[in-house]
Amino acid sequence: MSINQSNGDSDSHTLPLLSSQRSIINSTSQVAIVGSKVCPIESLDFEIIENEFFKQDWRSRGKVQIFQYIFMKWLLCFLIGLIVSLIGFCNNLAVENLAGMKFVITSNMMLQRRFGMAFLVFSASNLGLTLFASVITAFVAPAAAGSGIPEVKAYLNGVDAPGIYTLRTLFVKIIGSITAVSSSLLVGKAGPMVHTGACVASLLGQGGSKRFGLTWKWLRFFKNDRDRRDLVTCGSAAGIAAAFRSPVGGVLFALEEMASWWRSALLWRAFFTTAIVAIVLRALIDVCLSGKCGLFGKGGLIMFDVYSESISYHLVDVPPVFILGVIGGIFGSFYNFLLEKVLRIYNLINEKCIAYKIIIACSISVFTSCLLFGLPWFASCTPCPPDAMEACPTIGRSGNYKKFQCPPGHYNDLASLIFNTNDDAIRNLFSKNTDSAFEYTSVLIFFVTCFFLSIFSYGVVAPAGLFVPVIVTGASYGRFVGMLVGKHSSLNHGLYAVLGAASFLGGSMRMTVSLCVIILELTNNLLLLPLIMLVLLVSKTVADAFNGNIYDLIMKAKGFPYLESHAEPYMRQLAVGDVVTGPLQLFNGIEKVSNIVFVLRTTGHNGFPVIDEPSLPEAPILFGVILRSHLLTLLKRKAFLSRPVLTGHNAFKQFSANDFAKRGSGNGDKIEDIQLTEEEAEMFIDLHPFTNTSPYTVVETMSLAKAHLLFREVALRHLLVIPKSSSRSSPVVGILTRHDFMPEHILGLHPLLVRSRWKRLRFRFPQLSRIF
């Protein structure tokens, strides 16, 4: 069993939505699409296993070891912030220079009126960069495809997708993101930065790598899922902070969108991590301002304040902003709907072979190059304004007045948006005092192009984010609304572009507080706060009436069994005993080796109740729960007894707490690798010292909704169900796992709970589930 259900039958395995064998949403699957492969998934043990070894280990720690544990937590946060900020800076440095050289060479050829050669160089360079990104992703690390935010979010919820935190994935994520963004594909680098930060945090928390000869024993305190989860949370916050130079926004993003479990100590460490990111980035920006970074710093989004003018607005400006929020909610939900459909189609093609994935990526690259180079030809040339704040036309650098094919003294406004990097396009849309710089048709064409190109570009086999494409798309229709309102509003068009970006972000990603702070830190203007709050609240409310946020839809499509923060209404009609299924596998406190081997080979369970048989004729007593990984360690070390007797303190001489620590990704023992003789199979193991004696338990009559709340809030993997009456022959009725709370599992057992009225209401108004 892959996510430790209470029944481990192999025929219960299902496939995720993106597999062609499934046509309906399936959030209960035990296999998921990770990158481009269908892989088995595991749950994570966020609960501390309080067995005798754990207690003895903590009792034996002195003040020095406790100080070392606390110090290492903060040191790792410092290292995460330092490394992620350096990666973020280098990413921008590489993208600005790669894309910048491409545009400079192309522009120089166009100045020489060599338009055919300019298109050939432009499209060939884009195709080469896209081909490189797709090849290394498809062959080296398929898990690096996409943004990585759904995988990290699922991990923090308790789902361990294989291969998402390996060193190979980190390398491909960085290199692939640089080349994909530089290839003029409409993808962003913010999502990949979140995944990159999580990879860095996870690798640091694993204490090194035996494969590469890097083993650090002084990190053994972090050999558990709980500490690694905290580090990954800090890493995801650092990723957003590095992508947008938004330290507070990064913390709030991790809190609002990523983490399923939070505490005040984690807040401090996440804030410390993002503060390190901000400080390092600020120091590196100063280096670039001295002209030592090539083309970098001439228009990068994260390195400059895109809008910093003092503004004033009045009550008459509220209705257009409100309408902008409604538009953002409608467009955002429609965007999510189309993206989910496109991902289905891509997966049907990707299933054939790797060559098809690369062909799709190259086809999208060629199509994008044709659009970016061809569409500006349909725009008319505009005379340069006499009061322009910058040189017009813009030649050889970023700016609002791209010359493209126009004669001297004229510029192509559509080329200023579309024949440019995404960061520079956002800068141009957000810029102040440029209300007359763009035509209606140019902005409308740019919006339609960005809307659909970002949908088709996200599904290619390459690291690709959604933040920047959504921002640039929202900014385009925001600017268009500002142009329609015109002089009837005191807000300039650049401000409407900022509000449009906020509305589309709220409509697609459904975040409020974190997005509000990220935009404020980007624009460096606190006066925008009331308007951004209004537009985010309106867009999220409107979009929630149609579908879920984009990352939840992708998680469900990939097959990750994500536990929502709210219980479904029908869960209140059921008790936990109504969903627990069998058969239940039990172990005695002193168990025969052959019985343990047989159970491990015939089931996929990851947790087993341990019971003690009393000497008197009474019911058995629940002693605790033992994990599969701990049993495999005992079998591997062959800690056997010739007679069924208690080992007592002898167990502490044979093992240390580090022997049962969580290993790195993909390094777990397997029962198939353990070889035993017939004599060893007839021996015994005393499970008492290795059993968690304080597992969470619920009575079989407890409401399923209440159990769901406990399971998610405490971040459990196993929840034991005990009988209401002591007359039962067994002290355990069953084990609740993540699978038992999935809607498909519950409604499969109780189909009468499906009511058409509730189904329609929940589809139209998902927020009703939170209310009731």
Secondary structure, DSSP 8 states (H G I E B T S, - for coil): --S--S---GGG----TTSTT--S--S--SEEEETTEEEE-EE---S----HHHHHHHHT--HHHHHHHHHHHHHHHHHHHHHHHHHHHHHHHHHHHHHHHHHHHHHHHHHTT-HHHHHHHHHHHHHHHHHHHHHHHHHT-GGGSB-SHHHHHHHHHTEE-TTTTSHHHHHHHHHHHHHHHHTT-S-BSHHHHHHHHHHHHHHHHTTEETTTTEE-GGGGGG-SHHHHHHHHHHHHHHHHHHHHT-HHHHHHHIIIII-SS--HHHHHHHHHHHHHHHHHHHHHHHHHHTT-STTTTSS-GGGS-S--------GGGHHHHHHHHHHHHHHHHHHHHHHHHHHHHHHHHHTT-HHHHHHHHHHHHHHHHHHHHHGGGGS--EE--TT-SS-SSB-SS--S-B-TT--TTEE-HHHHHHSS-HHHHHHHHH-SS-TTSS-HHHHHHHHHHHHHHHHHHHTSSSB-BSHHHHHHHHHHHHHHHHHHHGGGSSS-HHHHHHHHHHHHHHHHH---HHHHHHHHHHHT-GGGHHHHHHHHHHHHHHHHTT---HHHHHHHHHT-----SS--GGGGG-BGGGT--S----EESEEEHHHHHHHHHH---SEEEEEE--SSSS--EEEEEEEHHHHHHHHHHT--BSSS---TTHHHHH--GGGGS---TT----GGG----HHHHTSEEE-GGGSBSS--EEETTSBHHHHHHHHHHTT-S-EEEE-SSTTSSSS--EEE-GGGGSHHHHHHH-GGG--HHHHHHHHH-THHHHH-
